Amino acid sequence: MSLAGMMLHASADPARWLAEGDELLLGFQIPEGQWLLGLKARIVWKRQGMKNLLGSWAFGVEFYDTSESEIRKLLDPAAAVSAPMP
């Protein structure tokens, strides 16, 4: 995840209905505040068959019509506790 967008993983079933250019509203539960954060995103690429345990499809989405401060409510706490991948 970055200020510009993020990569999402999905199983094959929902991926059939999503295409580049589709717009999404992504909802995130923020534990500290007990509220829901909604980020508007647009699919900019998708790939099938990525070797990943999180799902057989991967999507790149870019955020739009969302302020940097809203994105940081999710990004900053996640960056503080994340560890580098092995």
N, C-alpha and C positions, 0 to 999 in steps of 0.2 A: 504494500500500500504506500502511496505517496500523496502529496497534495493534488496531483493531477488525476489520479485514478488508482485502480487496483486490479489484481487478477483474481478471478473467481473460478472455482471448480464445481462441476455438476456431473450427475450420472447421465447416461445416454438419453433417458426419457425426456427430461425437460429441455435438453439441448436441441431436440428436434424442432421445438417451437420458437427458438431464439435465433436471430440473425443479426449480422452486422447492421448497425444503424438503429436497432430497436432501443427504446428508452425504458429504463427501469427506475423504480423507487426502492432503494435499499434501506431496510430498517435495521437498526442496531439498538440493543438494550444496553444502556450505560449503567453498570452496577452501582457505582458510587452515588449517582443522582437518582436512580430508580426511574428513569424516563427513557423514552424512545427517541432516537435520532434518525431522521430520514435524510438520505443523500440521493439527489437525482444523478443518474448515470446513463451513459449511452455506450452500447457495445461497439467497439472499434475493431476487434478481431476475435476469431474463435478458432480453436484447434481441436481435433479429435485424436485420440490415441496417445496422449501424453502419458508417459510412464509415471503415474503418481497414485498414491493410495487415496487421495482425496476425491477422485472421480475421473472418468475417462474423457471428459471434455474440460477445456480451459477457455475462459473468456477474459479478454482485456477490456475494461470499461474506463471511460473518462468521466469525471465529474463535471456537471454544468449547472448553472443557476444556483450554485451553492457557495456561500462565503467561505473564505479560508478559515475563519474562526470556527465555523461549524465542523469543517473537516478535521481541524486540530483537536476537537473534543474527542474524537475517536483515535486519531493518529498519535497524538502525544502520549497518552497513557499506554498505548500498545507498544510504542517504541521504548518506553521506560522499562518494560518488563520482558521484552523479547530477547531471545538469545540467538546468536548466529547459527545457521544451519550447518550440520557437520559436513 
